[in-house]
Amino acid sequence: MGNHMDVEPHRLQEEIAEAHEEVEELRKEQRGNAWVKYVGLTAAIFAVIAAIAALRSGALINEAMIAQIKAADTWAEYQASREKEHIYTVGLDALIDRGSKNVGRIGAYRAEIAKEAAKEKPLSARARHLEEDSAVQVERHHFFEYAVALLQVGIALGAVAALARFKPTWYVSLASGACGIAVFFWGFR
C-alpha cells in the first residue's frame, strides 16, 4: 500500500478561502490603524517643542526675576540718595538758622545736596526701565507656559486616540498641538 492521503477538494477550497479572508481582514485592520503610527510621530514632535518651550519659559522667568531684583536695588539706591539729600538739607538749614558763617561747610552741604539730587532722575529712570523689562519677560514667559499646556493636551489626546482607536480624538489632538505651536512661535516676537 502506498502513502495515499484522502483530500477532499471542497474542504480544502473552504480552508483556503477562510485563510484568504483572515489575511484580508488583517490587511484592512492594518490599513485602518496605520494612522496610529502618525499619532506617535505627532506626539514626539509635540513633546520636543514642549520641552523647548518649557526651557524658554524657565529662562524668561529667571530673567524677569533678575530684572525685578535689579529694579528693587536701584529703587533702594534712589531712596538712599533722597535720604542723603534730605539729611544734607536739614544740616544746611540748621547751619543757616544758627547764623553760621562757615562758608566752607555750607558750600560742602550744597554740593552734596546737588550731587544727590543729580542721581535721582537717572536712578528712577533706570529702575522704571528694569521694571518694564521684567514685565515684558513675564509676558513672554506666559506665552511659552501656554504653549507647553496646549502641547501637553495634544499629547494626552493623541494617546487617548491611539488607545481607543478613535480618529476624531486625534484630530482634536492635532488642533491643540497646532495651537500650542502657534503660541510657541508667538512667544518669540
C-alpha positions in Angstrom: 0.0 0.0 0.0 1.2 3.4 -0.8 1.1 6.5 1.2 -2.1 7.9 -0.1 -4.0 10.6 1.7 -7.6 11.3 1.1 -8.1 15.0 0.5 -11.4 16.5 -0.1 -11.0 19.2 -2.6 -14.1 21.0 -1.5 -13.0 21.2 2.2 -9.5 22.3 1.1 -11.0 25.1 -1.0 -13.0 26.3 2.0 -10.0 26.4 4.2 -8.0 28.3 1.6 -10.9 30.8 1.3 -11.1 31.3 5.1 -7.3 31.9 5.2 -7.6 34.5 2.4 -10.4 36.2 4.3 -8.3 36.3 7.5 -5.4 37.7 5.7 -7.6 40.3 4.0 -9.2 41.2 7.4 -5.7 41.7 8.9 -4.7 43.9 6.0 -7.8 46.0 6.4 -7.2 46.3 10.1 -3.6 47.3 9.5 -4.6 49.9 6.9 -7.4 51.2 9.1 -5.0 51.6 12.0 -2.0 52.9 10.0 -2.8 56.4 11.3 -1.8 55.3 14.8 1.9 55.5 13.9 1.3 59.1 12.9 -0.2 59.7 16.4 3.2 58.6 17.9 5.1 60.8 15.5 2.9 63.9 16.2 3.2 63.2 20.0 7.0 63.1 19.7 7.1 66.4 17.7 4.7 68.0 20.3 7.0 66.7 23.1 10.1 68.2 21.6 8.5 71.6 21.1 7.0 71.4 24.6 10.4 70.7 26.1 12.0 73.7 24.3 9.0 75.9 25.3 9.5 74.8 29.0 13.2 75.7 28.9 12.5 79.0 27.3 9.7 79.7 29.8 12.1 79.0 32.7 14.8 81.2 31.3 12.4 84.1 30.8 11.0 83.9 34.3 14.6 83.9 35.6 15.5 86.9 33.5 12.3 88.7 34.8 13.2 87.9 38.4 16.8 89.2 37.9 15.5 92.4 36.3 13.0 92.9 39.2 15.7 92.4 41.8 17.9 94.9 40.0 15.0 97.3 39.9 14.4 96.9 43.6 18.2 97.5 44.2 18.0 100.6 42.0 14.9 101.9 43.9 16.8 101.3 47.2 19.7 103.3 45.8 17.3 106.1 44.7 15.7 106.2 48.1 19.1 106.3 49.8 20.1 109.2 47.6 16.9 111.0 48.6 17.5 110.4 52.3 21.1 111.7 52.0 19.8 114.8 50.2 17.3 115.3 53.0 19.9 114.9 55.7 22.2 117.4 54.0 19.3 119.8 53.6 18.4 119.5 57.3 22.1 120.1 58.1 22.3 123.1 55.8 19.1 124.6 57.2 20.4 124.1 60.8 23.6 126.0 59.9 21.7 128.8 58.2 19.2 129.0 61.1 22.0 129.3 63.6 23.5 132.1 61.5 26.7 130.1 60.9 29.4 132.0 58.9 31.2 128.7 58.0 31.0 129.2 54.3 33.1 126.0 53.6 30.7 123.8 55.4 27.6 125.5 53.8 29.2 125.1 50.4 30.0 121.4 51.0 26.4 120.7 52.1 25.1 122.5 49.0 27.5 120.4 46.8 26.3 117.2 48.4 22.7 118.2 48.0 23.2 118.9 44.3 25.2 115.6 43.9 22.4 113.5 45.4 19.7 115.4 43.5 21.5 114.7 40.3 21.5 111.0 41.0 17.8 110.7 41.5 16.5 111.2 37.9 18.8 108.6 36.3 18.2 106.1 39.1 14.4 106.4 38.8 14.6 106.1 35.0 16.8 103.0 35.3 14.6 101.4 37.9 11.5 102.0 35.7 13.3 100.6 32.7 14.2 97.4 34.7 10.6 97.0 35.9 9.3 97.4 32.3 11.9 94.8 31.1 10.8 92.4 33.9 7.1 92.8 32.9 7.9 92.1 29.2 9.9 89.0 30.2 7.0 87.8 32.4 4.5 88.3 29.5 6.7 86.4 27.1 7.1 83.6 29.7 3.3 83.2 29.8 3.2 82.5 26.1 5.7 79.6 26.5 3.7 78.4 29.5 0.5 78.3 27.4 2.3 76.6 24.6 3.5 73.8 26.9 0.0 73.4 28.3 -1.6 73.1 24.8 1.1 70.7 23.6 0.6 68.5 26.6 -3.1 68.4 26.0 -2.3 67.4 22.4 0.0 64.7 23.5 -2.6 63.3 26.0 -5.4 63.4 23.5 -3.2 61.6 21.0 -2.5 58.9 23.5 -6.3 58.5 24.1 -6.9 58.4 20.4 -4.3 55.7 19.8 -5.6 53.6 22.8 -9.2 53.9 21.8 -8.5 53.7 18.1 -10.8 56.8 17.7 -9.5 59.1 15.0 -11.7 62.2 15.8 -9.9 62.5 19.1 -6.6 62.6 17.2 -7.9 65.5 15.2 -8.6 67.4 18.4 -5.1 66.4 19.5 -3.7 67.9 16.3 -5.7 71.1 16.7 -4.4 71.5 20.3 -0.9 70.8 19.2 -1.1 73.3 16.3 -2.4 76.0 18.7 0.5 75.2 21.0 3.0 75.5 18.2 1.5 78.8 17.1 1.6 80.2 20.7 5.2 78.9 21.0 6.3 80.9 17.9 4.3 83.9 19.1 6.4 83.9 22.3 9.5 84.7 20.2 8.1 88.0 18.9 
